[in-house]
Amino acid sequence: MHVRGKTHRLAAALMSGAIITTGIWAGGGLASAAPPAAPAQPAAPAQAAAHAQAAQLGQAVRDHAVPARPDATMTFEFLDGVYCTSRSNCWTVGLRATTDAFTAQARQWNGRTWVKHSIPSPGGAGPGSVTEPAAVRCASAAECWTVGFYGKSGGPSLNLMLRWNGRRWSAMSVPQPAGTGKTSGNFLDDVTCSSARNCWAVGDFGKTNSSTLNLVLHWNGKKWSRLRVPEPGGTGKKAENKLNNVRCPTSSRCIAVGSYTNGSGKTFSQVLIWNGRSWFNQPVPSPGSGTANNASVLFSLGCGPKNCWAVGTFGPSSGRPSLNQVLHWNGRSWSRQFTTQPAGTGKAAQNNLGWVTCTSDRDCWAVGDYGNQGPVTSRNQALHWNGKRWAFVHTPNPAGTALNDQNVLLSDRCPSSSDCWAVGAQVSGSGNVADEILHWNGKKWSVWPPA
């Protein structure tokens, strides 16, 4: 199985394996297991040991492994996605631990503070159960969607689809193309809407010891339906096709990004484009693809009126080093853009970009983390595009910067060029995992709530 589009960014930095025992999505469903060994490479689908999106913040989270039982003595919560319809209305979603299960969490920004909201957890609250929203998107203040996955110990992983109608969140029926048997895996990683009657959700699906296929769902205002799309990695037993993110610059033009592998030992970046009638595969650079066992993955996409940016990681499947990847779409073709690697390019360097958002063609933010393997360190990473170049911008690290202090940004959104939110996780040296929220006021990033 392969790395999840959302959670890889968390575990890319949280590599100490210091959190809790976990369960992994294996042949018998969500079965308990001891914590895995040190992680390999967050950008390498072939290295993932499991397929579930709420996990130990080490190898297991990154590989979608499901914790068997949260430790009641520890804090465990993080935020996966954020979206704003205005300066005074934003949503952020993520996961939190209860005594026995991992359940969904949601907060709404009202212009003054982030208020916690009740949100369904279809996975339930039993031992080993998990519900994790991976992304949130709104067509309007009264029409929002969050997607992800949910499951119970010993059972399948199922697509999560929740809807906000302006008053409350509710679970929606959605296709489960891998089925609902114990070895079935259905995962949604992102959602986007060009209107209340035109939304797209992407992810992947498959069964244990079988191929992994792209998943694309469409909302027409009444129901979600699955569309068949190209599988650049093929459909053989060792094929893995994965879509991590989708955006629609116009109502008739959408782009989805991810990765694929055909069993050759290499992982390549993937781009699919919707032309208003069908989805087709488009050639895209895969940095390092000439190297044996290289992994190149795109995790997120941000678009202005005329340009789009895709971000991710690339490097050897060994995971040493992991490097930022940035690609540019000019409306006709993709080209690679070179950016800073704040952790350097040495064997232990870890540079991870996991999300990008744009307010215009001259104003984009890409976020993630950077640090080193052994000894483990992780700091927030934010790069800004000003229309000419990508520049590294200082961000606070609320967990600290000492050994084993880890800070990871998983998503960001900007209502305007002087108003941005970035969310993720912070892990202190003690192992406690807590929500992280940063705010950009046009001049600097600061921690919310203010000290």
N, C-alpha and C positions, 0 to 999 in steps of 0.2 A: 504494500500500500504506500501512499505517498503523503507528503506534507500538506497540511491544510493551509489554505490561503491566508486565513486570518491569524490563527494562533501561532504560526511559525515565528512571527515577529516577537512574540512574548518570549518563547523559549530560545530564540536566537541569542538572547542575552542571558536568560535565566537558566544557565547551563550547569549550575552546581549540583543539581539533583537533591537539593536540601529540603524539599518540601515534605511530601508524604508518600506513603505507599499507594500504588495505583492498580487499576484494573485495565487491561488492554482489550481492544476490540479484536478478538481472535476468532478461530474457526467456530467456537461455540457461542459466539455473541460477545457480550461484555463480561469477560471472565477476569477474576482477580489475578494479580501477578505482583511480584516484587518490583521495586523500581529498576528500570533498565540501566544499562551501563551508560557511560558518558556519551553525549550526543555526537552525531557525525556531522551533518551539514544541513542547516535549515533550508537550503535551496535545493536539496536533492531528494526528489520523491522516492527514488529507489532505496533510500536509507531509512525510510520511515518504518517503524515496526508495527504500527497500529493505525486505526482509522476512526477517530472520534475526536471531538473538538473541545472538550473540557478536560484539562489534564493537569498532571503534576507539572510544575513550572520548571521543567528540565526537559529531558527527552520526551517524557510522556505527554506534556501539554502540546509540544511542537508536533508530535506524531498522532494527535487525537486519541490519546489513551485516557480512559475514564477512571478517575480516582475511586478506589473501593470504599473508602470511608474517610471523610475529612477529620482532621485532628481538632477536637473541640477546644484545645488550649491555644490554637493559632488562628489568626485572622487570615481569611482567604477570599479575596474578591478582586476582580479587575474589570475594566471597561473595554469592550471590543470596538464599538462604533459610535459615531456622533454625526448628527445632521441638523441643520438649522433652516427654518423657513423665513426667519427674520432675526433682527438683533434681540428680540424679546421672546423668541420661541425656538428652542432647540431640544433635541432628544439625544440621550446617550444610553446605550444598552450594554449589558455584559453578563457576568456570571458571579455568583457568590456561593459560599459553602454554608450548609446547615449542618446539623449533627450527623446526618446520614447521607445527604444527597447534595448535588450541585444544582442550583436553581437559577432562573433568570432574574436579572435586576434591571430596572429602568429608572432614569431620572429625567426631569424636564426643567429647562431653564426658562424662567418667567421674566427675565430682564434684571432680576435682583439676586436670585439664588437658585441653586439646583435642588429641586424638590423630588423626593423619592416617590415613585408610583407603583401601584400594584400591577403585576404583569403575569399572565399565565405561565405555568411550567408543566407542559404536557407530560414530561418524563416522570412527574410525580415527586414524592419526597421520601420514597423508600430507600433502603440501603443500596448503594451503587447506582442510583438513578441520576440522570443528568439532563439538563435543559440549558443550551447555550445559544443565545442570539449572537450572530456574527456580524451583522450590519443592520443599519436602519436608514430608511429613505422616505421622504414625504413628497406627495404631489401637491399638498396644501397643508395648512395647519390642522385641518380636520380629516386628513387622509394620509396615513403613514403605514409603512410596512417594516417589519423586522423579520429577518430570516436566519436560519442556523440549522441546528439538529437537536434531537432528543432521543433518549433511549433508557431502558431499564437493564439492570444486571442480568446477563444471560439472554438478552433479547437483541433484536435488530436495532440499527441506527436509522432514524426516520427524519425526513425533511421537516423542519420547523417553519411555519408561516403564521405570523401574528399580525393583526390589523388594528390600527387606531382609528376610531370614527369621530374623534373630537371629544369623546366622553370617557371611553374605556378601551383597553386592549382585549382582543378576543382571538382564539385560535381558529384558523381557517383550514378547510380541506384543500389538499394539494397532492398531485401525483407522487407516487413512490415507485419509480421505475425499476428499482432493484428488487421490489417485492417487500414482504414483511416477515419473511422467514428469519430464523436465528442467525444465518450467515449473511443477511442482507445489509448493505450499507448505502444510505441515501444522505447526501450532504449538500446544503445550500450555503454559499459563502458570501453572496452579494445580491443586491437588488437596486434597481433604478427605475424612475418613472418620468416620462415626458408629459404625462397628463394623468388624470384620475382613471382613465380608461385604457391606458397604454403603459404597462410596466413589464420589466424583464427581471428574471432571477436566474442566477447561474451557480453551478457547482459541479458535482460529479456523483456517480453511482456505480455499484458493482457488488459482487459477492466474493466471499473468501476464496482464494486460489483461482480467481478468474480475472478477466480484464476489467479495467476501470475506464468508464466512458464519460464524455462530456454531458453535462445536464443543463438544458436551457428550458425555462418555463416562461410563458407569456400570459399576462392578465389583460382581458378585453373589457373589463368593467363588470363582468359577471362571474367568470371563473378562470382558474389557472389551468393551462393545458401545456403539454410537453411538445416541443418541436425537435425533430431529428436534425442533427448538425454534423459537419465533418468531424472525423476522428483521425487527426494527422499521425497519431501513434499507431493506428490500426486497431483491430479488434481482437488480436490474438491473445492468448492466455497471459503473456507477459506485458501486454500493452497497457499504458497508463496515460489517460487523457484527463486533464484537469483545468477547469475554468475558475479563476479566483475573483474576477471583478468585471463589471459591465457598466458602460456609460453610453448615453445617446445624445450626441451633439445636436441632432435634429430628430423630429418624430419619425423620420424614415431612414435614419442612419444611426446604427449602434455599433459599438466595438466591445468585444469581450477578450480578456487576456488571461493567460495561464501558462501551462507547460504540458509537455508530453514526452514520453519515452516509448521506444518500440522494442525494448529488450536488449539494445546494443550496449548498455552500460552508460549511455549518455542521456542527459535530460536537456530538452530544447525549449526555448520560449515559444509560446503559441499565441496567435492572434486570429480571431474570427470576426468577420464584418457582416452586418445585416444591411442589405441594400433596399429594404422595403418589401422584398419578395422572398428572399432566402438568405441563409447564412452561408458564407464561403470562407475558406482558409486563405490567409494572406501571408506571403513570405515576410519574415522578420529576422533581424540579426540576433544571433545567439552567441554573445561574447564567450570566447574560450572553447567554442565547439570543435576546434581542431585538436584539442587536448583529450587524451584518453580519460574516460570516466568523468568528464566535466558535467556540471549541472548549471543550467541557465533557466531561471524562473521569473516570470512577471507576476507581481502580486496586486498591483493597483493601477488605475488609470484616472487621469484628470484632464479635462478638456476646456478650452476657451472657444470662442466663436470660430477660429480658423486652425487651431492647433490642438494636439493632444500630447500628453506625456504619459509614458508607462514606466513604472519603477519596479525594482526587484533586486535579486542578488545573482551572483554567478561565482563559480570557483570549483575546485576539485571536489569530488564526492567525499573525499576524506574530511572536508570541512575546514581545511587549513590552506590558505585563508578563505574567508568569505568577503566578497567585494560588492560595493554598490553597483547596480545596473540602472541606467537611465536611457530610454529610447524616445525619439521625437517623431510625431506623425504630422506631416505638412498638408494632409488632405489627399496625398497621392502615394507616398511611400514612407517607410520607417528608416531612420538612421540612428546610429548610436551616438550618444552625447557623453563626453568625459566629465566626471565630477571628482571632487575631493574624496579621499578615503580617510576619514578622520582617525581611524585606528591604525592607519598605515597599511602596508601590503605584506608584512612579515607572515611567517607560517602560523602564528597564533592569532592574527588579526581577524576581527569579526566586524564587518560593516554591513548593516542590514537596512534597506529601505523597504517599508511595507505599505505605505499609503501616500497618495498625492491628491491634492485638490487645487482648483484654479478659480479665481474670481474673474480673470480676463486672460488674454494672450500674453500679458506682461506681468502677471502676478499669480504665482503658484507656490505652494508649500509642499515639500515632501518630508515625511517624518519616519522615524524608525529608532534604531539604537546603534551603538558602536562600543567595542571593548575588546577584550582578549580572552582566549581560552588558557586557563592554567597559568597564573592564578586568575580566577573569574572576576571580571569587572564589567559593568555595563552602564553606559550613560545615554541619555536622550540624544537623538540626532534630529536636527531640523535643517533642511536646505531650502533656500529661497531663490526663485527665478524672477528676475527683474526685466525680462525681455531680451537680455543680452547674455546672461550667464547665470549658472547656479552658484550660490555662495553659502558657506556654512554660517549659521547664525547661532549664537550662544543661547542655551536654554538652561533653566534651573534643573537640578537633580534632587528632588525632594527626599529620596531614600538615602542620599549621601553619596560619597565617592570613595569610600574606604573599601578594602577587600571584602567581597561578597555582597556589597551594596549594589543593587541592580535597578535600573530605570529603563523603561521601555515605552515608547509611544506607538500605539496601534492604529490610530485613526485621527483625522483632523478635518475641520470644516470652517469656512470663512463666510459669514454673512456679508462682509465687506473687506476691503484691503486693510482696514484698521481695526478689525474685530474678528479674531479667529479663536477656535477652541481646538485643543489636542488632548486626547485621552489615552489611557493605557494602564500600566501597572507599576508599582514600586515595591521593592522587596528589600527589607532591612537585613543586616547581617544575621539577625536572629531567625530569619526565615518567614516572618510574617509578610503576607501579600496583601496589598491595599490598593484601592482605586487611585489613579493619578489623573488630575485635571490641570492643564495649563491654559493660560489665556494670553493672547497677543493683542496689544492695544495700539498697534501701529508703530511702536518704538521698541518695545521689548516684550519678552515672554516672562510671565510670572506664575507662581503657584496659586491655584484656587483651592480652598478659601485663603484669602490673604492672611499673613501672620498677624 
